[in-house]
């Protein structure tokens, strides 16, 4: 995968998370995560995972839900 493809996936994930959390995209970046984004709490994370699975067709089992807690981790899951 090229750097441009990685950047596209990160931008797609930023737009998705911003929309899901109803926050401005400029409040998020590649290093945003549950740890540093106040609106991204545990209940919102479950919502994000459910919607991510529907939007991108990525099966979200418990291992993925537990580990995909950042923009980079979610972007890496996009096919």
C-alpha positions as CSV (number, residue, x, y, z in Angstrom):
1,X,0.0,0.0,0.0
2,X,1.3,3.4,-0.9
3,X,1.6,6.4,1.5
4,X,-1.2,8.1,-0.5
5,X,-3.5,5.1,0.0
6,X,-2.8,5.2,3.8
7,X,-3.5,8.9,3.9
8,X,-6.7,8.4,2.1
9,X,-7.8,5.8,4.5
10,X,-6.9,8.0,7.5
11,X,-8.8,10.9,6.0
12,X,-11.8,8.7,5.4
13,X,-11.7,7.5,9.0
14,X,-11.3,11.0,10.3
15,X,-14.5,12.1,8.4
16,X,-16.3,9.0,9.6
17,X,-15.4,9.5,13.3
18,X,-16.1,13.2,13.1
19,X,-19.5,12.5,11.6
20,X,-20.3,9.7,14.1
21,X,-19.3,11.8,17.1
22,X,-20.8,15.0,15.7
23,X,-17.6,16.9,16.1
24,X,-15.6,19.0,13.6
25,X,-13.1,17.1,11.5
26,X,-10.3,19.5,12.5
27,X,-10.5,18.2,16.0
28,X,-9.3,14.9,14.8
29,X,-6.1,13.6,13.3
30,X,-4.2,10.4,12.6
31,X,-3.2,10.1,16.3
32,X,-6.7,10.7,17.7
33,X,-8.0,7.9,19.9
34,X,-10.3,7.1,22.8
35,X,-7.5,8.3,25.1
36,X,-7.3,11.8,23.8
37,X,-10.7,12.5,22.3
38,X,-13.2,13.4,25.0
39,X,-16.3,12.6,22.9
40,X,-15.0,9.1,22.1
41,X,-16.1,7.3,25.2
42,X,-16.8,3.5,25.6
43,X,-20.5,3.7,24.6
44,X,-19.6,5.9,21.5
45,X,-16.9,3.4,20.7
46,X,-19.5,0.6,20.4
47,X,-21.5,2.9,18.2
48,X,-18.5,3.6,16.0
49,X,-17.7,-0.1,15.7
50,X,-21.2,-0.9,14.7
51,X,-21.4,1.8,12.1
52,X,-17.9,1.1,10.8
53,X,-18.9,-2.5,10.3
54,X,-21.9,-1.5,8.3
55,X,-20.2,1.2,6.3
56,X,-17.0,-0.6,5.4
57,X,-18.1,-4.3,5.6
58,X,-15.4,-5.1,8.1
59,X,-16.5,-7.8,10.6
60,X,-15.9,-6.4,14.1
61,X,-15.3,-9.2,16.7
62,X,-14.4,-8.4,20.3
63,X,-10.6,-8.6,19.7
64,X,-10.9,-5.9,17.0
65,X,-13.3,-3.8,19.0
66,X,-10.9,-3.8,21.9
67,X,-7.8,-3.0,19.8
68,X,-9.3,-0.6,17.2
69,X,-9.5,2.5,19.5
70,X,-7.7,5.0,17.3
71,X,-8.0,6.6,13.9
72,X,-4.9,4.7,12.7
73,X,-6.1,1.4,13.9
74,X,-9.5,1.8,12.3
75,X,-8.0,3.1,9.1
76,X,-5.9,0.0,8.8
77,X,-9.0,-2.1,8.8
78,X,-10.5,-0.5,5.7
79,X,-10.2,-2.8,2.7
